[in-house]
Amino acid sequence: MESLSKVRYYVPLIVYVPVIVFLIWKSLFDVKMPVLEFFGWLAFGLLIWTITEYVLHRYIFHFHPSGKWGKRLHFIFHGVHHDYPNDANRLVMPPSASIPLALGFYFLFDWLLPDTMVYAFFIGFIGGYLFYDMVHYAIHHANFKSVFWKKIKQHHMLHHYSDPTKGYGVSSIIWDKIFRSDFEKK
């Protein structure tokens, strides 16, 4: 199972960019969604992704199961990342986990949202996920010059090296501020 947890940073792009292109075609050309409505639903999907990222990281990735199999699965899919935070093959979510999650979210949103709105919404959601994966990789391997990106990196490094019970936002720290799981920055 461990081999399913290793992946190169570009693999999510190979998997999901074609999905995004298809959904753009579906929204704008097949369903003929008005452009402003398209961007509204896309922005809403992105917003929902940000809270999903926070919730998944805080309550799923940092859930500590009691059983032997649960502990092993947790370690393989997230615990090992905390033990070896600079392992380049463990910085983006492997398709073995992301595809089932994406399908589950797609069907949930398709059930919840008005007819055909799921296409534009899911572009924002999956686009947010891709942004999260690429930011997470860059945080661990890039040297940023921008003050904004340095703050994002500092926030995530504090999560790894200071207190893993805080700082669950990776591509955004907004929800950490709202839910008071942010670090006291000095």
N, C-alpha and C positions, 0 to 999 in steps of 0.2 A: 504493500500500500504506500510505502514511503516514496516510491518513484512517482506516484500520482501527485505528490505534493511539490514536486520540483518543476519549475517552468521558467523559460527565458522571458525577459520583460516584454518583448514584442509579440508574444503569442496571443494575448488578449486582443491586440489590434488586428491581427490576422483573423481571429474568430469573429469579432464584433463589428468591425468597420463595414464588411459586406452586409451585415444585418441592418446597420444604420442606413446604408445606401438604399437597400430594399425598402425600408420603412419610409424614407424620404419620398421615394417613387410612389409608394402606396398612398401616402398622405396627400401629396400634391398633385399627382397625375391620375391615379386610379380613383381615389375618393373625391378628388378635386376640392380639398379643404382650402378655404381662403387663407392667404399667406399670414395675415395678422393673427388669425385664430391658430394657425399652425405654430407660430412662434410663442403664442400664449400657452398652449398646451406643452410645448417643448420646455419652456421656462418652469412651468408647474412640475413637470417630470424631474427637472434638475433640482428643484427645491426639495421634492420628496426624496430624491436620492441622498441629499445631504443629511437628512434626519435618519434615513435608512443606514447610511454609512456609520453614523454615530451609534445607533441602536445595535447593529450587527457587531461592531467592534466592542462595545461595552458589555452587552448581555449575551452574545453568542461566542465570540472569539475569546472572551475572558471569563466564560462560564467554566467552572471547575467541577466536572462530573465525579461521581464517587466510584463507579465501577471500573474494573480493569480495562475493558474495551473502550469505554468512554474516555478514560484518561489517555489511552494510547492515541485515539482519534484526535483528541484535543491537541496533544503534543505534536502530532504529525502536521495538522493543518494550521496551528498558530503558535503553540508553545515553543516549537523548535525555532521559530522566527525570533522569539525573545531570547533564546539561548545563543543563537548565532545571527544577530541582527544585520550583519553585513554580507551574509550569504546571498550572492546575486541571483541565485535560482529560487529563493524563497521570499521574494519581495512583491510579487503579484499573485493574485489568486489563480490557482490552476484551473483549467477548463473542467477538470473532473469535479470541481466544486462549483465553479461559476455558471456552467451551463445548466445544471439542475436548478440552481437558485434563480437564474434569469428566467427559465421557463416557468417556474412557480410564480415569480413576481408577474410575469407577463399575463398568465391566466388569471391571477388575482385582479390585476388592473383591468383586464378585459371584462371581467365580471362586474367590477365596481364602476367603471367609467361609462359615459354615454357611448352609443354605437359609433364605431370607427375613430373615436378620439384617442384610443389606446396607441395608435401608430405614432402620432406626434409626441404624445406623452412619453412613450417608451424610448424614443430617440433621446430625449432629455435625460431620462433615467439611466439608460445604458451609456450615454455620453458622459454623464457624471461619474459612473463607475469606471470608465476608461481613464478619465481625468484623475480620479483617485489612484488607480493602479500606477499610472505614469508618474504622478507626483510622489507616491510612496517610494518608487524606485529611485527617483531623482533625489529625494530627501536623504536617502542612504548613500548615494554615490556621487552627488554633484556638489560643487562648491559655488554657492550663490553669491552674487554681488548685490542684488536687490535687498533692501531692508525688509520688504514684505516677505520674500521667500526665506530670508534668514530667520524671521520670526516663526514661520511655519516649521522650518527645520528644527529650531530650538525647542518648540512645543513638542514635537514628536520625539526628539532625543531625550527630553525630560521624561516622557512616557517610558522610554526604554531604560534609561540609566538612573533615574531618580525615583519615580513612583509609578508603577504600571496600573495603579488604581485611579489614575487621573489622566487627562489628556487623550481622550478616545478619538477626537476628531483628527483626521490625517490631512485631508485636503482643505479643511476649513476648521477653524476653532470656535465658530459661532455657537454651536450646540453645547460645547464645554462651558462657555460663559453662561448660557441660559440655564443649564442643568447643574451649574456650580461644580463641575468636575475639572475646572481649569487649575493651573498652577499659579501660585503667587509669584509673579515676575518681579524681580528686584532690580 
